């Protein structure tokens, strides 16, 4: 494999070798060193509200069943039969107490435990040939949940999810915890774009600069109330923990005035006041900023915006969308885009917020349409030899000597955590790519292999306990004894 | 599939934003292919395909009823017998006349980059059949549509295959589209966006 140290060195200076947006070797390295260990969003608890509900999601080529088992626990089970490797679940959503492999009929409960193994005695000689007891579909090496957002990591030793999120949790709450019951997710819409996955993540993280140009049309047709899209430069970018995003500057007024300005009804405002910390409320009420787009490293993004969705009305309506930029190859990404809304909002609000989402973002969204056109074009152009010579200038906000064009806001000016600046810059894109470079530089450890049912290599058959990874054991705690 | 009902309800009835939609349903068998109503419906669909290929969206919008419901559910892969194959509460498009008009208006600005340069579009419409309803001036037309979309020079073209069920209504000036349910044949769309109409 080519030594990429010069590429990473350039990236750390904010100079981006253009080919990183369409380079198979770079993508292979991302698979080996980034997606093999970073926390990755797969689903939200509200997508599997009832016992037995499941959705199937991928991490690169790996398919996982995200299920709610009979005890109400969330599971992430590798969707591969322990026997011959067939997918045990070929639907993408549904409700099931068991998953039965269509190949030889092995079956598993929705917590992963094997329950049916046809002709266990006759074919395998029973437990002496295949230790069925305690066997489960392989659980995701690590699983973590915050505000109902389910993340998995392929690294069994991943740092705790909440440590990884860090101060970004402060901002995640605006999107996913507007009341005590949090959000419900609908979707996702899924579509594939011929663009590199990093471009969308960078754009949502901090690219306020593109709005006036790329999204002129949605202002012109009256979808977006702000008379001029340049209004973006009065907002801020922030970076906190492993994520960052953008805000809009709000007009003068109280907390309530400002939440009403973006379209929140009074009942939702009351719940936000109960739910959010004083600092979270102060970012809006005292400092006058409202969160908009954001990204969590490496490939999860958020949008919060407030378009005008009804004829003959100046009223705006906020919507929230969550998305994942699922890498397919160096030049293709599957976008998964969900609509999110506070569970306790009125049905009328939920419907209009959904309408706002459909008009603006997602597969048919009018903002999104022009974004993707740019990203596909960029990815195409990044494939050639000239792109290997060009270092894109991603240093916006930095002077040549490393000084800042604009200094961060002080604690007196801004109540939230992290580093926050007013105006256009590319600090957040650089923060994402710095983390990306750190991963790509650090060799991956080989993952431990699991011998299922028997371990003829390292132990005498009569004596060995089935080799089970620590997390496998932890994932099926309570009910093992019942089975035995 | 477009006529599929879940729990006795049509997809338009189940959709989040379809409360305003006309509810007229088909009756009886499909009409003979030489039936005057079938011929009119078929002609309307072919004329529409040419308008959409040419991106003559103002003219297209003029043929859309004021109470239209234009629905494209998100298809999902579910087990046989699950009883549904669309994502509950989510669609790609769940439109009324106003939201369609905004989409059309956007294409008319000079800043709809995704269609500048414009795509080369070809809507193939086939398998057309027509049904009477219990209203003299409304008919249901079903059709299969395949859209070929080419952008730029050598970039791979995208195709979308779908079935449609339309409610067409006769007015003083001709037929209008009053309801359309578009059943995509893929759960993951292989097209960069839906800056097109089916």
Interface residues (C-beta under 8 A of the other chain):
Chain A: X90 X91 X92 X93 X94 X96 X186 X187 X188 X189 X190 X191 X192 X193 X194 X195 X214 X216 X217 X218 X220 X221 X222 X223 X309 X310 X311 X334 X339 X350 X351 X354 X355 X358 X359 X362 X363 X364 X366 X368 X369 X370 X372 X373 X374 X376 X380
Chain B: X16 X17 X72 X74 X76 X77 X78 X79 X82 X87 X88 X89 X90 X91 X92 X93 X94 X95 X98 X99 X102 X103 X105 X106 X109 X111 X112 X113 X114 X155 X156 X187 X188 X189 X190 X191 X192 X193 X194 X195
